Amino acid sequence: MLYDCIIIGGGPAGLNAALVLGRSRRNVLIFDSNEPRNAVTNESHGYLTRDGITPSEFREIGYKEILKYPTVEHKSEKVTVVEKIGNHFLIVTENNTVKTRKVLISTGLKEILPDLKGLKDKYGKSLFYCPYCDGWELRDRPLIVISENPGVHHLAKLLYNWSKDLIVCTNGQQNIFSEEQEQQLSSKNIRVITKEIAALHGDNGQLEEVEFSDGNRINRTGGFIIPKWFNQLKFSENLGYDVNEHGAILTDNFGTSTVPGLFAAGEAATGTPTLLIISAASGSIAAARINLELTEEEFSL
């Protein structure tokens, strides 16, 4: 069978694209390795009508909605090879080899967390990275903002709107702020600690204390960190698409890549963390463009 479109990645971008293409009566197969980045968190926020939903429930509802359309299929398999042959694409997974007219890549990012004792069991429960996703739940609480990246200055300013009780920790990094930045933080009574963190203490995923390398401890009940991000794209060698400054697939505003027939949506096209609702919207936009291309091809002489 020759599919109209194969979607690689079952997050909000891929699911919404499948919905639009299914409703357009296109034969669609979505491959999903079932490794969502947001699985560590208890709730997802900022998605109208779905605010506070669990990530697993979001995916369950999404698949229920798209699979009611008879031309949409889903396989829980990891794609290993994507190759363009003529005007079509060959997709190879652990168990299948299939062909398609169009490909939409919507794989998300993965984060690399700082190597801090006690962080892993608290990440997604009391320590987060996105204030728009989780700032409300931590409002007015004593928070720690952890990063060795100068971007922590921007994050601290954002978080000040949710909590005035902020401490920034650079985990051993010195002089990452300009004099003006230090004055800005100081003017809002935001303390900066440059000592290395020895451990994050607390039970059941809830932060209670931050211990430093000199043995001193401070009480904090939540906080934010800046992870390092990497994309999961593994097909550039075969496909030869251009990338943007973040290493993601370079696209236009409609998700069209530099390789004819290849599209990208969500974090596969941004290379930066993206809100659920924005990723879903980008999937919808890319799907509409894919359907348009398929239509134009059918009418070409």
SVG drawing of the C-alpha trace seen along z (x, -y; Angstrom):
<svg xmlns="http://www.w3.org/2000/svg" viewBox="-15 -48 48 55">
<polyline fill="none" stroke="black" stroke-width="0.4" points="0.0,0.0 1.2,-3.5 0.2,-5.9 -0.6,-9.5 1.3,-10.5 3.3,-8.9 3.7,-10.8 6.7,-10.1 6.0,-11.1 2.8,-10.9 2.9,-14.1 0.5,-17.0 1.9,-18.0 1.7,-14.5 -1.7,-13.8 -3.3,-17.0 -1.8,-16.5 -3.3,-13.0 -6.7,-14.4 -6.7,-17.0 -5.4,-14.5 -7.9,-11.8 -10.7,-14.3 -9.4,-15.1 -9.8,-11.3 -6.1,-10.8 -4.5,-7.4 -2.3,-8.1 0.0,-6.0 1.4,-7.4 4.4,-5.8 4.9,-6.5 7.7,-5.1 5.6,-6.0 8.4,-7.9 6.8,-11.3 9.0,-13.9 6.3,-15.2 5.5,-11.8 7.4,-12.8 4.9,-15.5 1.6,-15.0 -0.3,-17.6 -0.1,-19.5 -1.3,-23.1 -2.1,-26.0 -4.1,-23.9 -7.7,-25.3 -10.3,-22.8 -7.5,-20.4 -5.8,-22.5 -4.6,-20.2 -4.9,-17.0 -2.4,-14.2 0.0,-13.5 -1.2,-9.9 -4.9,-11.0 -4.1,-13.6 -2.6,-11.0 -5.4,-8.5 -8.0,-11.1 -6.0,-12.1 -5.6,-8.6 -9.3,-7.9 -10.3,-10.9 -8.0,-10.2 -8.6,-6.5 -12.3,-6.9 -11.4,-8.0 -11.1,-4.8 -8.1,-6.0 -5.9,-6.7 -3.6,-3.9 -1.3,-3.8 1.7,-1.6 3.8,-1.8 7.1,-1.3 10.3,-3.3 11.3,-4.4 14.9,-3.6 15.3,-4.7 13.6,-7.3 14.8,-7.3 13.5,-9.2 13.2,-7.1 11.9,-9.1 8.8,-10.9 8.0,-8.6 9.6,-7.8 10.6,-4.4 10.0,-4.1 11.7,-1.3 10.8,-0.4 11.7,2.5 8.9,4.5 7.7,2.9 8.8,1.4 6.2,-0.9 6.0,-3.6 4.4,-7.0 3.9,-10.1 4.6,-12.5 6.4,-12.4 5.7,-14.6 8.4,-14.4 7.0,-15.5 9.4,-14.0 9.9,-16.1 13.0,-17.0 14.7,-15.2 16.3,-17.0 19.6,-16.4 19.2,-17.3 22.0,-18.7 23.9,-16.0 22.5,-16.8 21.8,-14.4 18.0,-14.2 16.9,-15.9 15.6,-13.0 12.8,-12.0 11.7,-15.7 11.8,-16.7 8.2,-17.0 6.8,-17.0 8.3,-20.1 11.1,-21.1 10.2,-22.2 11.6,-24.1 8.6,-26.0 7.0,-28.8 4.1,-29.0 3.4,-25.3 3.9,-25.0 4.4,-28.5 0.8,-28.8 1.1,-25.7 4.2,-27.1 2.9,-30.6 4.0,-32.5 6.2,-29.6 9.9,-29.9 11.6,-28.8 15.1,-27.9 16.1,-28.7 19.0,-26.5 21.2,-26.9 24.8,-27.4 23.5,-29.2 23.4,-33.0 19.8,-32.6 18.8,-32.0 18.6,-35.8 15.7,-35.9 14.1,-32.9 14.4,-34.6 12.7,-37.7 9.8,-35.7 9.3,-33.8 9.2,-36.9 5.6,-37.4 4.7,-34.0 6.8,-34.3 8.7,-37.1 10.7,-34.6 13.4,-33.6 16.9,-32.4 19.1,-31.9 21.8,-29.2 24.5,-29.0 25.9,-25.7 29.5,-26.8 29.6,-29.0 31.0,-32.5 30.5,-35.8 27.7,-34.7 25.8,-37.9 26.7,-41.4 26.8,-44.2 23.4,-45.5 21.8,-42.0 23.1,-41.6 21.6,-45.0 18.3,-44.1 18.1,-40.9 19.3,-42.7 16.7,-45.4 14.0,-42.8 15.7,-41.0 16.5,-38.0 19.6,-36.5 22.3,-34.8 24.2,-31.8 27.2,-30.7 28.2,-27.7 27.9,-24.2 24.8,-22.2 25.6,-19.0 22.0,-17.6 18.3,-18.3 16.4,-16.9 12.8,-16.0 10.4,-13.1 7.9,-11.8 9.3,-14.1 8.7,-17.3 11.7,-19.6 12.2,-20.6 15.9,-21.7 18.8,-22.6 22.2,-21.5 25.4,-23.2 29.0,-21.9 29.9,-23.7 27.2,-21.9 24.8,-24.8 21.2,-24.3 18.3,-26.5 14.6,-25.7 12.9,-25.7 9.6,-24.0 10.0,-24.1 11.9,-25.5 12.9,-25.6 16.0,-24.5 17.3,-25.0 18.1,-21.6 20.2,-21.1 18.1,-20.1 18.8,-17.7 16.5,-16.7 15.8,-13.1 16.3,-13.6 18.3,-10.8 17.4,-11.1 19.4,-14.0 22.1,-11.9 19.6,-10.0 17.3,-12.9 19.7,-15.9 17.4,-18.5 18.6,-21.9 18.6,-22.7 18.0,-25.8 20.3,-27.4 19.0,-24.9 19.6,-21.8 16.0,-21.3 14.5,-20.8 14.4,-24.1 10.9,-24.8 8.8,-27.6 5.7,-28.8 3.7,-25.9 6.1,-23.1 7.6,-22.6 11.2,-21.5 13.9,-21.9 13.3,-18.3 10.2,-18.0 7.5,-16.0 9.1,-16.2 7.5,-18.3 8.2,-19.0 6.0,-20.2 6.4,-20.9 9.8,-20.7 11.2,-18.9 10.8,-22.2 11.8,-24.6 14.6,-22.8 13.4,-24.5 10.8,-23.5 7.3,-24.3 4.0,-24.5 1.5,-21.7 -1.0,-24.0 1.6,-25.6 2.9,-22.2 -0.6,-21.0 -1.3,-24.2 1.9,-23.6 0.8,-20.0 -2.6,-21.3 -0.9,-23.9 1.5,-21.3 -1.3,-18.8 -3.3,-21.4 -0.2,-22.1 0.3,-18.4 -3.3,-17.9 -2.9,-20.9 0.2,-19.4 -1.5,-16.0 -4.5,-17.7 -2.4,-19.7 -0.5,-16.5 -3.8,-14.8 -4.8,-17.6 -1.4,-18.0 -1.3,-17.1"/>
</svg>
